[in-house]
Amino acid sequence: MSRELKNQLLILLTLFIALYIDSYLFSSDFQILKPTFVLLTLIYWNMALPDRIGIMAALAFGIFVDLIEGSLLGLHGALFVLITYVCQRFFYQFRVSPLWQQSFILFFLFALYKQVFALDFANANQDITNLSDISFLFSSFLFALFSALIWPPLYLILRYYRRRWVKS
């Protein structure tokens, strides 16, 4: 097996593990606050090896998340593509930043990510959430905070994995 194919399979393995963690390892009570590990893993790979994982992988894994969660098809895909594009566009600035600053930037990206889900695109739930719902804003804040806090350990784990297994 060629080195390029092996590296690509090892990267995809981490994304599928993150998809499994997102889908099955947390109880339904924790689902609303749980960080999106697939998106965090995509951000890491876009920052570490931007030429290997790109927009198409973000779209594909976003659609996988849509299918698993039963959300509007393409919503996660579009958000994953948007965030992946921002991370690839500014990856030189993002990559050299310290971990606390990266977490701070990700906090705002994930807060915006969560706010999109307050929009009811199908107008199916008249009374569920809107952008002015205080409990949804609080849960969005906690979601962004947990995502920002999980970034440094996930970054260090994936960096160790990349240095140990994925050869450039």
For each residue, the residues with C-beta under 8 A, 3 or more apart:
1: 5 6
2: 5 6
3: 6 7 167
4: 7 8
5: 1 2 8 9
6: 1 2 3 9 10
7: 3 4 10 11 52 166 167 168
8: 4 5 11 12 52
9: 5 6 12 13
10: 6 7 13 14 165 166
11: 7 8 14 15 45 49 52 53 166
12: 8 9 15 16
13: 9 10 16 17
14: 10 11 17 18 41 45 158 161
15: 11 12 18 19 38 41 42 45 53 57 61
16: 12 13 19 20
17: 13 14 20 21
18: 14 15 21 22 37 38 40 41
19: 15 16 22 23 37 38 61 64 65 68
20: 16 17 23 24 25
21: 17 18 24 25 26 37
22: 18 19 25 26 34 36 37 38 65 68
23: 19 20 68 69
24: 20 21
25: 20 21 22
26: 21 22 30 31 34
27: 30 31
28: 31
29:
30: 26 27 33 34
31: 26 27 28 34
32: 139 143
33: 30 139 142 143 146
34: 22 26 30 31 143 146
35: 40 110 143 146 147 150
36: 22 39 40 65 110 113 147
37: 18 19 21 22 40 41 150 154
38: 15 18 19 22 41 42 61 64 65 80
39: 36 42 43 79 80 83 110 113
40: 18 35 36 37 43 44 106 147 150 151 154
41: 14 15 18 37 38 44 45 154 158
42: 15 38 39 45 46 53 57 58 61 80 83 84
43: 39 40 46 47 83 84 87 106
44: 40 41 47 48 154 155 158 159
45: 11 14 15 41 42 48 49 52 53 57 158
46: 42 43 49 50 53 54 58 84 87 88 91
47: 43 44 50 87 91 94 95
48: 44 45 95 158 159 162
49: 11 45 46 52 53 162 166 168
50: 46 47 53 54 88 91
51: 54
52: 7 8 11 45 49
53: 11 15 42 45 46 49 50 57 58
54: 46 50 51 57 58 84 88
55: 58 59 81 84 85 88
56: 59 60
57: 15 42 45 53 54 60 61 84
58: 42 46 53 54 55 61 62 77 80 81 83 84
59: 55 56 62 63 77 80 81
60: 56 57 63 64 77
61: 15 19 38 42 57 58 64 65 80
62: 58 59 65 66 74 75 76 77 78 79 80 81
63: 59 60 66 67 73 74 76 77
64: 19 38 60 61 67 68
65: 19 22 36 38 61 62 68 69 71 76 77 80
66: 62 63 69 70 71 72 73 74 75 76 77
67: 63 64 70 73
68: 19 22 23 64 65
69: 23 65 66 76
70: 66 67
71: 65 66 75 76 117
72: 66 75 121 122
73: 63 66 67 77
74: 62 63 66 77 78
75: 62 66 71 72 78 79 116 117 121
76: 62 63 65 66 69 71 79 80
77: 58 59 60 62 63 65 66 73 74 80 81
78: 62 74 75 81 82
79: 39 62 75 76 82 83 113 116
80: 38 39 42 58 59 61 62 65 76 77 83 84
81: 55 58 59 62 77 78 84 85
82: 78 79 85 86
83: 39 42 43 58 79 80 86 87 109 113
84: 42 43 46 54 55 57 58 80 81 87 88
85: 55 81 82 88 89
86: 82 83 89 90 109
87: 43 46 47 83 84 90 91 94
88: 46 50 54 55 84 85 91
89: 85 86
90: 86 87 93 94
91: 46 47 50 87 88 94 95
92: 95 96
93: 90 96 97
94: 47 87 90 91 97 102 105
95: 47 48 91 92
96: 92 93
97: 93 94 101 102 105
98: 101 102
99: 102 103 151 152 155
100: 103 104 152
101: 97 98 104 105
102: 94 97 98 99 105 106 151 155
103: 99 100 106 107 148 149 151 152
104: 100 101 107 108 148
105: 94 97 101 102 108 109
106: 40 43 102 103 109 110 144 147 148 151
107: 103 104 110 111 144 145 147 148
108: 104 105 111 112 144
109: 83 86 105 106 112 113
110: 35 36 39 106 107 113 114 143 144 147 148
111: 107 108 114 115 140 141 143 144
112: 108 109 115 116
113: 36 39 79 83 109 110 116 144
114: 110 111 117 118 139 140 143 144
115: 111 112 118 131 140
116: 75 79 112 113 119
117: 71 75 114 129
118: 114 115 129 130 131 133 136 140
119: 116 131
120: 123 124 125 128 129 130
121: 72 75
122: 72
123: 120 126
124: 120
125: 120 128 129
126: 123
127:
128: 120 125
129: 117 118 120 125 133 136
130: 118 120 133 136
131: 115 118 119 136
132: 137
133: 118 129 130 136 137
134: 137 138
135: 138 139
136: 118 129 130 131 133 139 140
137: 132 133 134 140 141
138: 134 135 141 142
139: 32 33 114 135 136 142 143
140: 111 114 115 118 136 137 143 144
141: 111 137 138 144 145
142: 33 138 139 145 146
143: 32 33 34 35 110 111 114 139 140 146 147
144: 106 107 108 110 111 113 114 140 141 147 148
145: 107 141 142 148 149
146: 33 34 35 142 143 149 150
147: 35 36 40 106 107 110 143 144 150 151
148: 103 104 106 107 110 144 145 151
149: 103 145 146 152
150: 35 37 40 146 147 153 154
151: 40 99 102 103 106 147 148 154 155
152: 99 100 103 149 155 156
153: 150 156 157
154: 37 40 41 44 150 151 157 158
155: 44 99 102 151 152 158 159
156: 152 153 159 160
157: 153 154 160 161
158: 14 41 44 45 48 154 155 161 162
159: 44 48 155 156 162 163
160: 156 157 163 164
161: 14 157 158 164 165 166
162: 48 49 158 159 165 166
163: 159 160 166
164: 160 161
165: 10 161 162
166: 7 10 11 49 161 162 163
167: 3 7
168: 7 49
